[in-house]
Amino acid sequence: MNSSLVEDGKEIGFILQFIGSPFCQKEDRMTELAVLDRTFQIIIRRLIKTGQAPHYTEIAAELNLPVEEGRKALHDLFFPGFPGWFLPNTDYISSFAPFSNLPTQYRITIDGEQKWFGQ
């Protein structure tokens, strides 16, 4: 994993690739880029640390935002082309590259500890 993707404020990584997409141009849907970056950071760090993705209420708390704005930030991050998805008809993160929040046949073990699953 590119460590620059998890360093606050230094690089927003691949999110910039999609800034020109039609989805991101809709002002009513676009969350501020810094908030999207922080949302990404919160999710990837939680997955690395615990093997589980946070709920949008936890994301909102870490962003110091109202719950609905945290939910919006999460959904805005998962724009078309983003390598992650929700469980159908929910706000639960199912997969967030390169991790799966659900058990898969792709178990990831580091230093004898297996708490991650791959996509």
Secondary structure, DSSP 4 states (H G I P E B T S, - for coil): --GGGGSTTT--GGGGGGTTSHHHH-TTTPPPHHHHHHHHHHHHHHHHHHSSPPPHHHHHHHHT--HHHHHHHHHHHT-TT-SEEEPTTSS-EEEETTEESS--S-EEEETTEEEEEE-
